[in-house]
Amino acid sequence: MAITGIRRPVFLVDDIETSQRFFTDYGLHPIERDETSALLETMDGGEAATPACLLEPSKPV
């Protein structure tokens, strides 16, 4: 099996609305979204997932 590319990178974000706007401006198309995550698609069928970071800011990852 050959590796041809990354299928779905996952970005942890603090603000779903802002991150979805960023990816939409970058050219990705929204597939689904709820209060805690968004899934977007590239023109070639790749996906980008943006779950909200639910950790408290004072606690390191």
BELQUIJO-V473351 format. One line per field, one symbol per residue. phi: phi as a letter, one per 20 degrees, with the letter a starting at -180 (. if undefined). psi: psi as a letter, one per 20 degrees, with the letter a starting at -180 (. if undefined). burial: 1 if it has 9 or more other ideal C-beta (glycine too) atoms within 8 Angstrom, else 0. Layout:
# BELQUIJO-V473351
phi->???
psi->???
burial->???
This chain:
# BELQUIJO-V473351
phi->.eedreebfddececfgffffgffffoedfdbbcfdabcccefenfccdcfffeffgfeff
psi->pqoirpgnqpppqhoggghhgghghijqppgqqahirqpqqrhjirqppmqqojqphipq.
burial->0000000000001001001100110001010000001111110001111111000000000
